[in-house]
Amino acid sequence: MASRLLLRPSRALAASSAGISPTRALSSCARRLQQSQSPEEDGRTTHFGFETVPEAEKEARVGKVFSSVASSYDTMNDLMSLGIHRLWKDQFVRSLNPGTRTSSPGNAWSILDIAGGTGDIAFRMLDHATNINGDLHSKVLVSDINPDMLAEGEKRSLQTPYANTGRLDFKVGNAEKLDFVESDSIDLYTVAFGIRNFTDKEAAIHEAFRVLKPGGVFACLEFSHVDSALFNMVYKRWSFGAIPLIGQVVAGDRDSYQYLVESIEKFPTQEEFTGMIEKAGFMVPGKGYENLTGGIASIHKGIKP
């Protein structure tokens, strides 16, 4: 131990004799040490499924997954939910009741659908506003970080009555930094089956709070945690055993489906996610969430005061 302690001043002395100040030598050593630290050591890591990765890497890897599954997105969700995701989405939209029965350009809803690339939530929102509430003016902006997902949504939108009407728009954007959305400008913020893939979920929820008007609603539909031990055992066997295999057979992409299953397991529990919403400043109605199909998925809501 003594020899190690004596080594340090001798190095500084050697540096001094070489014309380099001890301060500069020590500073150079510190920089090299900092550069040699792994991302795990400096704390800037997150999860990619069950794998721990640098934060800067996750966005690119998630992007690769969704570029891979963009054209088969509905098939992916059908496999992961046995087709029930369509019923969940219908329930999600009904619970929000978008639009107003006294529709006019002055009181139209401004809806922001985040991670909504393929448009399936946006189309449902506009269908409900139009057909249930007789609202012909409310608008939806669909934003997604993945251009391939957005391209799929724009292509699908051409088969709806909302294409080229000014009621539906698509924009590439990162939910953690919505520079293109003004503060206090949105009536309803929705994110369905997307937030578990975000690198910084808390940053995204705070951005939702910023862009919503007072009284505006944050609404999230996401795969969650089953509330029955027996059902959970069956569900996990299906998820981890069958879904990646089916992804390989149907889409030729086992790895993407493996990640998606693992990302569900890593997502916070219903209570933990409700706490994150409250921490961002939202008021939550009741217990803050509604379980669907025994907790396979959940609807979370928060209201901006």
Phi and psi restraints in degrees (value plus and minus 20) as a CYANA .aco file:
   2 ALA   PHI     -82.4   -42.4
   2 ALA   PSI     -59.2   -19.2
   3 SER   PHI     -84.1   -44.1
   3 SER   PSI     -54.8   -14.8
   4 ARG   PHI     -88.7   -48.7
   4 ARG   PSI     -58.9   -18.9
   5 LEU   PHI     -88.2   -48.2
   5 LEU   PSI     -57.6   -17.6
   6 LEU   PHI     -90.5   -50.5
   6 LEU   PSI     -42.4    -2.4
   7 LEU   PHI     -86.9   -46.9
   7 LEU   PSI     -52.7   -12.7
   8 ARG   PHI     -86.2   -46.2
   8 ARG   PSI     -73.0   -33.0
   9 PRO   PHI     -82.7   -42.7
   9 PRO   PSI     -51.4   -11.4
  10 SER   PHI     -84.5   -44.5
  10 SER   PSI     -55.1   -15.1
  11 ARG   PHI     -87.7   -47.7
  11 ARG   PSI     -63.1   -23.1
  12 ALA   PHI     -82.6   -42.6
  12 ALA   PSI     -58.8   -18.8
  13 LEU   PHI     -84.5   -44.5
  13 LEU   PSI     -60.9   -20.9
  14 ALA   PHI     -83.4   -43.4
  14 ALA   PSI     -60.0   -20.0
  15 ALA   PHI     -84.1   -44.1
  15 ALA   PSI     -58.7   -18.7
  16 SER   PHI     -85.4   -45.4
  16 SER   PSI     -61.8   -21.8
  17 SER   PHI     -87.7   -47.7
  17 SER   PSI     -41.6    -1.6
  18 ALA   PHI    -107.3   -67.3
  18 ALA   PSI     -17.4    22.6
  19 GLY   PHI      71.9   111.9
  19 GLY   PSI      -8.3    31.7
  20 ILE   PHI    -131.0   -91.0
  20 ILE   PSI     110.1   150.1
  21 SER   PHI     -88.0   -48.0
  21 SER   PSI     126.9   166.9
  22 PRO   PHI     -76.7   -36.7
  22 PRO   PSI     -56.1   -16.1
  23 THR   PHI     -82.7   -42.7
  23 THR   PSI     -64.8   -24.8
  24 ARG   PHI     -85.3   -45.3
  24 ARG   PSI     -59.3   -19.3
  25 ALA   PHI     -83.6   -43.6
  25 ALA   PSI     -65.6   -25.6
  26 LEU   PHI     -85.4   -45.4
  26 LEU   PSI     -57.8   -17.8
  27 SER   PHI     -83.0   -43.0
  27 SER   PSI     -60.6   -20.6
  28 SER   PHI     -84.4   -44.4
  28 SER   PSI     -61.1   -21.1
  29 CYS   PHI     -82.1   -42.1
  29 CYS   PSI     -61.6   -21.6
  30 ALA   PHI     -83.9   -43.9
  30 ALA   PSI     -60.2   -20.2
  31 ARG   PHI     -84.3   -44.3
  31 ARG   PSI     -62.8   -22.8
  32 ARG   PHI     -83.5   -43.5
  32 ARG   PSI     -57.7   -17.7
  33 LEU   PHI     -85.0   -45.0
  33 LEU   PSI     -62.8   -22.8
  34 GLN   PHI     -84.3   -44.3
  34 GLN   PSI     -61.1   -21.1
  35 GLN   PHI     -88.0   -48.0
  35 GLN   PSI     -48.6    -8.6
  36 SER   PHI    -101.4   -61.4
  36 SER   PSI     -30.8     9.2
  37 GLN   PHI     -87.7   -47.7
  37 GLN   PSI     119.3   159.3
  38 SER   PHI     -96.1   -56.1
  38 SER   PSI     140.2   180.2
  39 PRO   PHI     -76.5   -36.5
  39 PRO   PSI     -51.8   -11.8
  40 GLU   PHI     -84.0   -44.0
  40 GLU   PSI     -55.6   -15.6
  41 GLU   PHI     -91.9   -51.9
  41 GLU   PSI     -52.6   -12.6
  42 ASP   PHI    -112.9   -72.9
  42 ASP   PSI     -16.0    24.0
  43 GLY   PHI      64.7   104.7
  43 GLY   PSI     -21.5    18.5
  44 ARG   PHI    -110.5   -70.5
  44 ARG   PSI      40.1    80.1
  45 THR   PHI    -143.7  -103.7
  45 THR   PSI     144.0   184.0
  46 THR   PHI    -169.4  -129.4
  46 THR   PSI    -198.1  -158.1
  47 HIS   PHI    -123.4   -83.4
  47 HIS   PSI     124.1   164.1
  48 PHE   PHI    -142.7  -102.7
  48 PHE   PSI      72.2   112.2
  49 GLY   PHI      45.2    85.2
  49 GLY   PSI    -149.6  -109.6
  50 PHE   PHI    -108.7   -68.7
  50 PHE   PSI     -21.6    18.4
  51 GLU   PHI    -114.2   -74.2
  51 GLU   PSI     118.4   158.4
  52 THR   PHI    -111.1   -71.1
  52 THR   PSI     106.0   146.0
  53 VAL   PHI    -154.8  -114.8
  53 VAL   PSI     139.0   179.0
  54 PRO   PHI     -80.5   -40.5
  54 PRO   PSI     123.6   163.6
  55 GLU   PHI     -74.6   -34.6
  55 GLU   PSI     -61.4   -21.4
  56 ALA   PHI     -84.5   -44.5
  56 ALA   PSI     -40.9    -0.9
  57 GLU   PHI    -108.4   -68.4
  57 GLU   PSI     -47.3    -7.3
  58 LYS   PHI     -82.8   -42.8
  58 LYS   PSI     -64.3   -24.3
  59 GLU   PHI     -75.7   -35.7
  59 GLU   PSI     -64.7   -24.7
  60 ALA   PHI     -86.5   -46.5
  60 ALA   PSI     -59.0   -19.0
  61 ARG   PHI     -91.3   -51.3
  61 ARG   PSI     -59.7   -19.7
  62 VAL   PHI     -84.5   -44.5
  62 VAL   PSI     -60.4   -20.4
  63 GLY   PHI     -78.7   -38.7
  63 GLY   PSI     -59.9   -19.9
  64 LYS   PHI     -84.3   -44.3
  64 LYS   PSI     -60.1   -20.1
  65 VAL   PHI     -79.4   -39.4
  65 VAL   PSI     -69.5   -29.5
  66 PHE   PHI     -96.7   -56.7
  66 PHE   PSI     -46.6    -6.6
  67 SER   PHI     -84.0   -44.0
  67 SER   PSI     -55.5   -15.5
  68 SER   PHI     -88.2   -48.2
  68 SER   PSI     -57.0   -17.0
  69 VAL   PHI    -122.7   -82.7
  69 VAL   PSI     -17.3    22.7
  70 ALA   PHI     -73.6   -33.6
  70 ALA   PSI     -66.4   -26.4
  71 SER   PHI     -95.4   -55.4
  71 SER   PSI     -35.2     4.8
  72 SER   PHI    -140.6  -100.6
  72 SER   PSI      11.0    51.0
  73 TYR   PHI     -80.9   -40.9
  73 TYR   PSI     -65.6   -25.6
  74 ASP   PHI     -83.8   -43.8
  74 ASP   PSI     -58.9   -18.9
  75 THR   PHI     -81.2   -41.2
  75 THR   PSI     -61.5   -21.5
  76 MET   PHI     -78.4   -38.4
  76 MET   PSI     -69.3   -29.3
  77 ASN   PHI     -88.0   -48.0
  77 ASN   PSI     -53.6   -13.6
  78 ASP   PHI     -80.7   -40.7
  78 ASP   PSI     -63.3   -23.3
  79 LEU   PHI     -86.3   -46.3
  79 LEU   PSI     -60.4   -20.4
  80 MET   PHI     -97.2   -57.2
  80 MET   PSI     -40.2    -0.2
  81 SER   PHI    -144.8  -104.8
  81 SER   PSI     -12.8    27.2
  82 LEU   PHI      37.9    77.9
  82 LEU   PSI      13.2    53.2
  83 GLY   PHI      64.9   104.9
  83 GLY   PSI     -27.1    12.9
  84 ILE   PHI     -93.8   -53.8
  84 ILE   PSI     -34.0     6.0
  85 HIS   PHI     -78.6   -38.6
  85 HIS   PSI     -49.3    -9.3
  86 ARG   PHI     -85.4   -45.4
  86 ARG   PSI     -60.0   -20.0
  87 LEU   PHI     -89.1   -49.1
  87 LEU   PSI     -59.2   -19.2
  88 TRP   PHI     -80.9   -40.9
  88 TRP   PSI     -63.5   -23.5
  89 LYS   PHI     -84.7   -44.7
  89 LYS   PSI     -59.9   -19.9
  90 ASP   PHI     -81.3   -41.3
  90 ASP   PSI     -64.2   -24.2
  91 GLN   PHI     -83.8   -43.8
  91 GLN   PSI     -61.3   -21.3
  92 PHE   PHI     -75.8   -35.8
  92 PHE   PSI     -70.0   -30.0
  93 VAL   PHI     -88.4   -48.4
  93 VAL   PSI     -62.3   -22.3
  94 ARG   PHI     -79.8   -39.8
  94 ARG   PSI     -59.6   -19.6
  95 SER   PHI     -87.1   -47.1
  95 SER   PSI     -42.0    -2.0
  96 LEU   PHI    -113.5   -73.5
  96 LEU   PSI     -43.7    -3.7
  97 ASN   PHI      27.5    67.5
  97 ASN   PSI      39.7    79.7
  98 PRO   PHI     -87.1   -47.1
  98 PRO   PSI     129.1   169.1
  99 GLY   PHI      78.4   118.4
  99 GLY   PSI     151.5   191.5
 100 THR   PHI    -155.2  -115.2
 100 THR   PSI     122.7   162.7
 101 ARG   PHI     -95.3   -55.3
 101 ARG   PSI     -34.5     5.5
 102 THR   PHI    -127.4   -87.4
 102 THR   PSI      35.3    75.3
 103 SER   PHI     -88.0   -48.0
 103 SER   PSI     113.7   153.7
 104 SER   PHI    -176.4  -136.4
 104 SER   PSI     141.3   181.3
 105 PRO   PHI     -75.4   -35.4
 105 PRO   PSI     -48.3    -8.3
 106 GLY   PHI     -94.2   -54.2
 106 GLY   PSI     -46.5    -6.5
 107 ASN   PHI    -140.8  -100.8
 107 ASN   PSI       2.1    42.1
 108 ALA   PHI     -86.2   -46.2
 108 ALA   PSI     126.6   166.6
 109 TRP   PHI     -96.3   -56.3
 109 TRP   PSI     122.4   162.4
 110 SER   PHI    -128.5   -88.5
 110 SER   PSI      91.9   131.9
 111 ILE   PHI    -132.3   -92.3
 111 ILE   PSI     112.0   152.0
 112 LEU   PHI    -133.6   -93.6
 112 LEU   PSI      96.9   136.9
 113 ASP   PHI    -126.6   -86.6
 113 ASP   PSI      89.0   129.0
 114 ILE   PHI    -113.2   -73.2
 114 ILE   PSI     123.5   163.5
 115 ALA   PHI      36.1    76.1
 115 ALA   PSI      14.3    54.3
 116 GLY   PHI    -124.9   -84.9
 116 GLY   PSI       7.2    47.2
 117 GLY   PHI     -59.1   -19.1
 117 GLY   PSI     -70.6   -30.6
 118 THR   PHI     -98.5   -58.5
 118 THR   PSI     -28.0    12.0
 119 GLY   PHI      65.2   105.2
 119 GLY   PSI     -17.7    22.3
 120 ASP   PHI     -86.6   -46.6
 120 ASP   PSI     -52.9   -12.9
 121 ILE   PHI     -94.6   -54.6
 121 ILE   PSI     -63.5   -23.5
 122 ALA   PHI     -79.2   -39.2
 122 ALA   PSI     -63.6   -23.6
 123 PHE   PHI     -83.4   -43.4
 123 PHE   PSI     -61.3   -21.3
 124 ARG   PHI     -83.8   -43.8
 124 ARG   PSI     -60.5   -20.5
 125 MET   PHI     -79.6   -39.6
 125 MET   PSI     -67.3   -27.3
 126 LEU   PHI     -90.0   -50.0
 126 LEU   PSI     -56.5   -16.5
 127 ASP   PHI     -80.1   -40.1
 127 ASP   PSI     -64.6   -24.6
 128 HIS   PHI     -86.1   -46.1
 128 HIS   PSI     -68.3   -28.3
 129 ALA   PHI     -78.4   -38.4
 129 ALA   PSI     -61.7   -21.7
 130 THR   PHI     -96.3   -56.3
 130 THR   PSI     -70.5   -30.5
 131 ASN   PHI    -107.1   -67.1
 131 ASN   PSI     -48.3    -8.3
 132 ILE   PHI    -114.9   -74.9
 132 ILE   PSI     -64.7   -24.7
 133 ASN   PHI    -122.6   -82.6
 133 ASN   PSI     -21.5    18.5
 134 GLY   PHI      43.3    83.3
 134 GLY   PSI       8.2    48.2
 135 ASP   PHI    -114.9   -74.9
 135 ASP   PSI      96.0   136.0
 136 LEU   PHI    -126.2   -86.2
 136 LEU   PSI     -10.2    29.8
 137 HIS   PHI    -141.3  -101.3
 137 HIS   PSI     -45.2    -5.2
 138 SER   PHI     -80.7   -40.7
 138 SER   PSI     127.8   167.8
 139 LYS   PHI    -146.5  -106.5
 139 LYS   PSI     134.1   174.1
 140 VAL   PHI    -146.3  -106.3
 140 VAL   PSI     108.6   148.6
 141 LEU   PHI    -123.7   -83.7
 141 LEU   PSI      99.0   139.0
 142 VAL   PHI    -115.2   -75.2
 142 VAL   PSI     103.7   143.7
 143 SER   PHI    -143.8  -103.8
 143 SER   PSI     119.2   159.2
 144 ASP   PHI    -170.4  -130.4
 144 ASP   PSI     125.4   165.4
 145 ILE   PHI     -96.4   -56.4
 145 ILE   PSI     -34.7     5.3
 146 ASN   PHI    -125.0   -85.0
 146 ASN   PSI      92.4   132.4
 147 PRO   PHI     -81.8   -41.8
 147 PRO   PSI     -50.5   -10.5
 148 ASP   PHI     -88.3   -48.3
 148 ASP   PSI     -58.7   -18.7
 149 MET   PHI     -85.5   -45.5
 149 MET   PSI     -62.8   -22.8
 150 LEU   PHI     -84.0   -44.0
 150 LEU   PSI     -60.0   -20.0
 151 ALA   PHI     -81.1   -41.1
 151 ALA   PSI     -58.5   -18.5
 152 GLU   PHI     -83.5   -43.5
 152 GLU   PSI     -62.4   -22.4
 153 GLY   PHI     -84.8   -44.8
 153 GLY   PSI     -62.8   -22.8
 154 GLU   PHI     -83.5   -43.5
 154 GLU   PSI     -57.8   -17.8
 155 LYS   PHI     -84.7   -44.7
 155 LYS   PSI     -63.3   -23.3
 156 ARG   PHI     -87.7   -47.7
 156 ARG   PSI     -52.3   -12.3
 157 SER   PHI     -82.9   -42.9
 157 SER   PSI     -43.8    -3.8
 158 LEU   PHI     -86.7   -46.7
 158 LEU   PSI     -37.2     2.8
 159 GLN   PHI    -112.9   -72.9
 159 GLN   PSI     -15.8    24.2
 160 THR   PHI    -128.5   -88.5
 160 THR   PSI     145.2   185.2
 161 PRO   PHI     -96.9   -56.9
 161 PRO   PSI     -18.1    21.9
 162 TYR   PHI    -119.7   -79.7
 162 TYR   PSI     -27.8    12.2
 163 ALA   PHI     -83.3   -43.3
 163 ALA   PSI     115.0   155.0
 164 ASN   PHI      39.4    79.4
 164 ASN   PSI      10.2    50.2
 165 THR   PHI    -127.6   -87.6
 165 THR   PSI     -29.4    10.6
 166 GLY   PHI      65.2   105.2
 166 GLY   PSI     -21.7    18.3
 167 ARG   PHI    -115.5   -75.5
 167 ARG   PSI     -27.2    12.8
 168 LEU   PHI    -161.4  -121.4
 168 LEU   PSI     108.3   148.3
 169 ASP   PHI    -160.7  -120.7
 169 ASP   PSI     137.9   177.9
 170 PHE   PHI    -146.8  -106.8
 170 PHE   PSI     118.5   158.5
 171 LYS   PHI    -167.3  -127.3
 171 LYS   PSI     107.4   147.4
 172 VAL   PHI     -90.5   -50.5
 172 VAL   PSI     110.3   150.3
 173 GLY   PHI    -188.1  -148.1
 173 GLY   PSI     137.3   177.3
 174 ASN   PHI    -120.0   -80.0
 174 ASN   PSI     101.8   141.8
 175 ALA   PHI     -80.9   -40.9
 175 ALA   PSI     -40.8    -0.8
 176 GLU   PHI    -102.3   -62.3
 176 GLU   PSI     -30.6     9.4
 177 LYS   PHI    -174.6  -134.6
 177 LYS   PSI      67.8   107.8
 178 LEU   PHI    -111.2   -71.2
 178 LEU   PSI      49.4    89.4
 179 ASP   PHI     -80.3   -40.3
 179 ASP   PSI     -46.6    -6.6
 180 PHE   PHI    -107.5   -67.5
 180 PHE   PSI     -18.4    21.6
 181 VAL   PHI    -135.0   -95.0
 181 VAL   PSI     106.2   146.2
 182 GLU   PHI     -91.6   -51.6
 182 GLU   PSI     132.3   172.3
 183 SER   PHI     -85.0   -45.0
 183 SER   PSI     126.8   166.8
 184 ASP   PHI      35.2    75.2
 184 ASP   PSI      22.1    62.1
 185 SER   PHI    -141.1  -101.1
 185 SER   PSI     -28.3    11.7
 186 ILE   PHI    -133.1   -93.1
 186 ILE   PSI     115.9   155.9
 187 ASP   PHI    -105.3   -65.3
 187 ASP   PSI     -57.0   -17.0
 188 LEU   PHI    -162.0  -122.0
 188 LEU   PSI     105.1   145.1
 189 TYR   PHI    -131.9   -91.9
 189 TYR   PSI     101.9   141.9
 190 THR   PHI    -142.1  -102.1
 190 THR   PSI     126.5   166.5
 191 VAL   PHI    -165.9  -125.9
 191 VAL   PSI     101.7   141.7
 192 ALA   PHI    -142.4  -102.4
 192 ALA   PSI     101.8   141.8
 193 PHE   PHI      33.6    73.6
 193 PHE   PSI      20.1    60.1
 194 GLY   PHI    -152.2  -112.2
 194 GLY   PSI     -54.5   -14.5
 195 ILE   PHI     -87.9   -47.9
 195 ILE   PSI     -43.6    -3.6
 196 ARG   PHI     -88.5   -48.5
 196 ARG   PSI     -36.6     3.4
 197 ASN   PHI    -111.7   -71.7
 197 ASN   PSI     -24.7    15.3
 198 PHE   PHI     -92.2   -52.2
 198 PHE   PSI     125.5   165.5
 199 THR   PHI     -88.7   -48.7
 199 THR   PSI     -65.2   -25.2
 200 ASP   PHI    -144.8  -104.8
 200 ASP   PSI      71.3   111.3
 201 LYS   PHI     -83.9   -43.9
 201 LYS   PSI     -59.2   -19.2
 202 GLU   PHI     -84.0   -44.0
 202 GLU   PSI     -59.9   -19.9
 203 ALA   PHI     -82.2   -42.2
 203 ALA   PSI     -59.7   -19.7
 204 ALA   PHI     -86.4   -46.4
 204 ALA   PSI     -60.1   -20.1
 205 ILE   PHI     -87.3   -47.3
 205 ILE   PSI     -57.9   -17.9
 206 HIS   PHI     -86.0   -46.0
 206 HIS   PSI     -56.4   -16.4
 207 GLU   PHI     -86.1   -46.1
 207 GLU   PSI     -57.4   -17.4
 208 ALA   PHI     -80.2   -40.2
 208 ALA   PSI     -63.3   -23.3
 209 PHE   PHI     -81.2   -41.2
 209 PHE   PSI     -61.8   -21.8
 210 ARG   PHI     -82.9   -42.9
 210 ARG   PSI     -66.1   -26.1
 211 VAL   PHI     -99.5   -59.5
 211 VAL   PSI     -40.6    -0.6
 212 LEU   PHI     -94.5   -54.5
 212 LEU   PSI     125.5   165.5
 213 LYS   PHI     -91.4   -51.4
 213 LYS   PSI     136.3   176.3
 214 PRO   PHI     -75.5   -35.5
 214 PRO   PSI     110.1   150.1
 215 GLY   PHI      70.1   110.1
 215 GLY   PSI     -28.2    11.8
 216 GLY   PHI     -90.8   -50.8
 216 GLY   PSI     139.8   179.8
 217 VAL   PHI    -136.6   -96.6
 217 VAL   PSI     110.9   150.9
 218 PHE   PHI    -115.4   -75.4
 218 PHE   PSI     106.0   146.0
 219 ALA   PHI    -154.8  -114.8
 219 ALA   PSI     107.8   147.8
 220 CYS   PHI    -148.9  -108.9
 220 CYS   PSI     108.4   148.4
 221 LEU   PHI    -131.4   -91.4
 221 LEU   PSI     102.5   142.5
 222 GLU   PHI    -170.2  -130.2
 222 GLU   PSI     129.4   169.4
 223 PHE   PHI     -77.1   -37.1
 223 PHE   PSI     122.5   162.5
 224 SER   PHI    -159.0  -119.0
 224 SER   PSI    -163.7  -123.7
 225 HIS   PHI    -142.5  -102.5
 225 HIS   PSI     106.4   146.4
 226 VAL   PHI     -85.8   -45.8
 226 VAL   PSI     119.6   159.6
 227 ASP   PHI    -117.3   -77.3
 227 ASP   PSI      -9.3    30.7
 228 SER   PHI    -145.8  -105.8
 228 SER   PSI     107.7   147.7
 229 ALA   PHI     -81.0   -41.0
 229 ALA   PSI     -62.1   -22.1
 230 LEU   PHI     -87.8   -47.8
 230 LEU   PSI     -66.5   -26.5
 231 PHE   PHI     -83.1   -43.1
 231 PHE   PSI     -58.5   -18.5
 232 ASN   PHI     -82.8   -42.8
 232 ASN   PSI     -59.9   -19.9
 233 MET   PHI     -82.9   -42.9
 233 MET   PSI     -64.1   -24.1
 234 VAL   PHI     -85.2   -45.2
 234 VAL   PSI     -64.2   -24.2
 235 TYR   PHI     -83.6   -43.6
 235 TYR   PSI     -61.4   -21.4
 236 LYS   PHI     -88.9   -48.9
 236 LYS   PSI     -55.1   -15.1
 237 ARG   PHI     -82.6   -42.6
 237 ARG   PSI     -61.2   -21.2
 238 TRP   PHI     -84.7   -44.7
 238 TRP   PSI     -68.7   -28.7
 239 SER   PHI     -81.1   -41.1
 239 SER   PSI     -73.2   -33.2
 240 PHE   PHI    -104.3   -64.3
 240 PHE   PSI     -45.0    -5.0
 241 GLY   PHI    -110.5   -70.5
 241 GLY   PSI     -63.3   -23.3
 242 ALA   PHI    -116.8   -76.8
 242 ALA   PSI     -61.9   -21.9
 243 ILE   PHI     -82.4   -42.4
 243 ILE   PSI     -68.9   -28.9
 244 PRO   PHI     -80.6   -40.6
 244 PRO   PSI     -57.0   -17.0
 245 LEU   PHI     -85.2   -45.2
 245 LEU   PSI     -64.2   -24.2
 246 ILE   PHI     -84.9   -44.9
 246 ILE   PSI     -58.0   -18.0
 247 GLY   PHI     -79.3   -39.3
 247 GLY   PSI     -57.9   -17.9
 248 GLN   PHI     -86.1   -46.1
 248 GLN   PSI     -63.9   -23.9
 249 VAL   PHI     -92.5   -52.5
 249 VAL   PSI     -65.9   -25.9
 250 VAL   PHI    -101.3   -61.3
 250 VAL   PSI     -62.9   -22.9
 251 ALA   PHI    -133.3   -93.3
 251 ALA   PSI     -23.7    16.3
 252 GLY   PHI      45.1    85.1
 252 GLY   PSI      10.3    50.3
 253 ASP   PHI    -166.5  -126.5
 253 ASP   PSI      60.8   100.8
 254 ARG   PHI     -90.5   -50.5
 254 ARG   PSI     -60.3   -20.3
 255 ASP   PHI     -82.3   -42.3
 255 ASP   PSI     -61.7   -21.7
 256 SER   PHI     -83.2   -43.2
 256 SER   PSI     -61.8   -21.8
 257 TYR   PHI     -91.0   -51.0
 257 TYR   PSI     -52.7   -12.7
 258 GLN   PHI     -83.3   -43.3
 258 GLN   PSI     -64.0   -24.0
 259 TYR   PHI     -80.7   -40.7
 259 TYR   PSI     -64.8   -24.8
 260 LEU   PHI     -82.8   -42.8
 260 LEU   PSI     -58.7   -18.7
 261 VAL   PHI     -85.3   -45.3
 261 VAL   PSI     -64.9   -24.9
 262 GLU   PHI     -84.9   -44.9
 262 GLU   PSI     -54.7   -14.7
 263 SER   PHI     -85.4   -45.4
 263 SER   PSI     -50.2   -10.2
 264 ILE   PHI     -86.9   -46.9
 264 ILE   PSI     -63.6   -23.6
 265 GLU   PHI     -82.8   -42.8
 265 GLU   PSI     -52.9   -12.9
 266 LYS   PHI    -104.2   -64.2
 266 LYS   PSI     -29.9    10.1
 267 PHE   PHI     -90.8   -50.8
 267 PHE   PSI     125.6   165.6
 268 PRO   PHI     -78.1   -38.1
 268 PRO   PSI     135.7   175.7
 269 THR   PHI     -86.0   -46.0
 269 THR   PSI     147.9   187.9
 270 GLN   PHI     -76.0   -36.0
 270 GLN   PSI     -64.6   -24.6
 271 GLU   PHI     -88.4   -48.4
 271 GLU   PSI     -60.1   -20.1
 272 GLU   PHI     -84.4   -44.4
 272 GLU   PSI     -62.2   -22.2
 273 PHE   PHI     -89.2   -49.2
 273 PHE   PSI     -56.9   -16.9
 274 THR   PHI     -79.1   -39.1
 274 THR   PSI     -60.7   -20.7
 275 GLY   PHI     -82.6   -42.6
 275 GLY   PSI     -56.7   -16.7
 276 MET   PHI     -85.5   -45.5
 276 MET   PSI     -59.1   -19.1
 277 ILE   PHI     -85.4   -45.4
 277 ILE   PSI     -64.0   -24.0
 278 GLU   PHI     -84.3   -44.3
 278 GLU   PSI     -60.5   -20.5
 279 LYS   PHI     -80.5   -40.5
 279 LYS   PSI     -51.2   -11.2
 280 ALA   PHI     -94.4   -54.4
 280 ALA   PSI     -30.0    10.0
 281 GLY   PHI      95.1   135.1
 281 GLY   PSI     -22.9    17.1
 282 PHE   PHI     -98.1   -58.1
 282 PHE   PSI     130.5   170.5
 283 MET   PHI    -111.7   -71.7
 283 MET   PSI     117.7   157.7
 284 VAL   PHI    -131.0   -91.0
 284 VAL   PSI     114.6   154.6
 285 PRO   PHI     -96.9   -56.9
 285 PRO   PSI     115.5   155.5
 286 GLY   PHI      38.1    78.1
 286 GLY   PSI    -153.5  -113.5
 287 LYS   PHI    -103.0   -63.0
 287 LYS   PSI     -26.1    13.9
 288 GLY   PHI      78.5   118.5
 288 GLY   PSI     -29.3    10.7
 289 TYR   PHI    -172.7  -132.7
 289 TYR   PSI     140.0   180.0
 290 GLU   PHI    -146.7  -106.7
 290 GLU   PSI      99.4   139.4
 291 ASN   PHI     -96.5   -56.5
 291 ASN   PSI     122.6   162.6
 292 LEU   PHI    -140.5  -100.5
 292 LEU   PSI     114.6   154.6
 293 THR   PHI      29.9    69.9
 293 THR   PSI      33.9    73.9
 294 GLY   PHI      50.9    90.9
 294 GLY   PSI      -2.1    37.9
 295 GLY   PHI      76.2   116.2
 295 GLY   PSI     -16.1    23.9
 296 ILE   PHI     -77.7   -37.7
 296 ILE   PSI     -58.2   -18.2
 297 ALA   PHI    -153.1  -113.1
 297 ALA   PSI     141.8   181.8
 298 SER   PHI    -163.2  -123.2
 298 SER   PSI     128.8   168.8
 299 ILE   PHI    -123.0   -83.0
 299 ILE   PSI     104.5   144.5
 300 HIS   PHI    -133.8   -93.8
 300 HIS   PSI     121.7   161.7
 301 LYS   PHI    -156.4  -116.4
 301 LYS   PSI     128.9   168.9
 302 GLY   PHI    -164.1  -124.1
 302 GLY   PSI     126.1   166.1
 303 ILE   PHI    -136.2   -96.2
 303 ILE   PSI     110.0   150.0
 304 LYS   PHI     -97.6   -57.6
 304 LYS   PSI     102.8   142.8
